[in-house]
Amino acid sequence: MNCEATGNNYFTYPDRRPPKSEDKGEINKILSENIPLSFVHTADICGAKIQLRTNSKHVSEWWQLNWHIIDSKPDGIVYVVNGVKDYEPHLFYNIKERKILVVNSEYYGVAKSNGALGLAGMILEERGKFPVHGASVAFEKNGEFLGVVIIAPTGTGKTSQFHELLYNVKSAKAVGDDYLFVSFDEGNKKVIAEQPEKQLYMRTEIAEKHPTFITSFEGLPIENVVIEKDKCKQKSDDPSKTGPCYQNTFEKRRKCVFDEGVDRCYWSYSNSRVMFPRERFTMIIADEKGNVREIFKGKENVIDKMNLNFVLLLTRDEESPPIKKLEKEEAIRILKEGRFKVVPGAGPPEKWGQYGSEPFYDPYQLEMDMQRQEEFFRKLFDFGVKFYILNTGSYHGRKIEIHQTHSYIRAALKLN
């Protein structure tokens, strides 16, 4: 494998999640090679105790930054083993034994997603907590935290709208940008959502539309961020698969950051990552003298638990209205279909521009039980959770801008 670090930037092989499959003896065979796994840490993921055992210093360091580390007997184990001969990067899972083994991949995203969260999701469902893949924000109202989760495929603006709420609404609390575990308080008829991460494993591409993050990212650990112009991930011989930044630069509608003397591009590759402390999200305020400025949200605006009151689905097309309140059957149909378009820079280049299906927009579950997922989302409706779908593409030939979608969300949530 060719893995290396440049300053705080670690380059992994592969640079995205590898394929996964059920264990057919591979886990024990690989572990029998007795490769020393000297890094061992146990994470508390909303009550599921998931242990990492690895020989990768990079995965070890990011695991400790990402999760709440405890000293406890584990409920399940994630092995990340590198340097194994005759194996391509892959994830093997054994649900019965609650074991996952990632072979020959230092990409932290697989240890986190299909590894820690996939295993935790299986364990927590047995305890009445259900996984939801989405970004979450809470707002303090009448002594409680009113919560919203944004569920969306890559490329529809989930992270942008998540940040718009944190940036523009002073009362907004940062919860998480990726995953929740949801349970039902039957007695009080409430839906409780918990966020498992200590720091967020976040895409860096948000810095293109929200340059405030360029400052927020300073000094933080990053992964697979492009540092050379000729390695731009948006390049393609097929014009239909060329990324928008590269296309605009090629046509001289904008200037490449490398031509301006910058040593990295946070949005060249849509899967480059940063380990991000939630208190570093920014918000805009007016001080006592009326001066408007940006400040960090601070730890006082970070929470891990909220009531779940709204689910916002995002789509990006040319015909849907900018916002629509969803009834139960339509929402379930959209979620079950999970239709998405592979954007340039995300996923294998040969699939850019193609459409795929990701049921409930959750790629982390090891084996999805479609019936159980549907029953869970139906129950959210029964508990009074409101569902909306917002189009972040175009309507009647006019592009729907980020600030417009943000305004629709604020109106739906009745935020001043």
C-alpha angles and dihedrals in degrees: 000000000000107000123152143156129232108192107304091343117097120196115208137195113250102022096207138037112298123222119285133212141167115277115260096176097302094114095058092040093054094043090050089067085075096223105176112254099193098166112079125168133158121215127203103222105185089310099322110111108216120182126206121209114182148145092216115102090195094055090044093053095046093045089056092049093046103048142042101257119216139175103240145117107274128242090206140002133228114199118196108189123178130185096043113151123232096016129111116213107287145147120229120191133195110191095184093054093035093233133137126185124194111194126201098350127113092177100125093210093074093050088051104040114032088017113048099012095039092052094041091050092056092048096044095049086064086058096048099264118123128202123240122185106215149098116268137204131175133205125204111236128161093346095308136092111247106203138206130188122199113211117189146137119256114282099030097098104262095143092043093054091043089056094043090060093048093044101045104032111068093198092054116120121209110236109158144311101218124024145017136185111217130199135174126243096207095185096053095031091235134138114225120203124193127194114212105198128094093195124014125248092217136179112249095212090089086081091074095064095028108039091182086084092065087072093039091055094055112126095000124128110264133187130212096348110163113247101174128062095220090056094059108148093212094069118108137162087225109075091207089060098045115115118247097242093052091045092051091047092048090051089047095242089126138013123250113245090231089059087055092057098259115146098215143026116219095193104041090094116036092209099053110121147205131198098233130193107222093224088067093071107112133228133188120240142167113232127216091280093050095254113147116221145148122256135172114266090235129210091287088070096051121093136168102204134048144154111263111230107150137037115196118195119196129207132173115211143121102253114036118101117254092255137005132176109233129221119215101264095047092048092050091049092052093047095047092049093047093188116188141161121231106236123211110275094026121091126353112335091235089064098048111127094016125117124238141173125246108172112228086356089269116129094167102075112102093217117002119220099210094192093051092047091051092049090051095053091045089054090054087062090048089055092053101258109156121224127206133175120210127194113219094181124068136311125197089351095306123113114240106229126217093249091053093054089047090054091051090051092050090050093050092048091043092234118165 
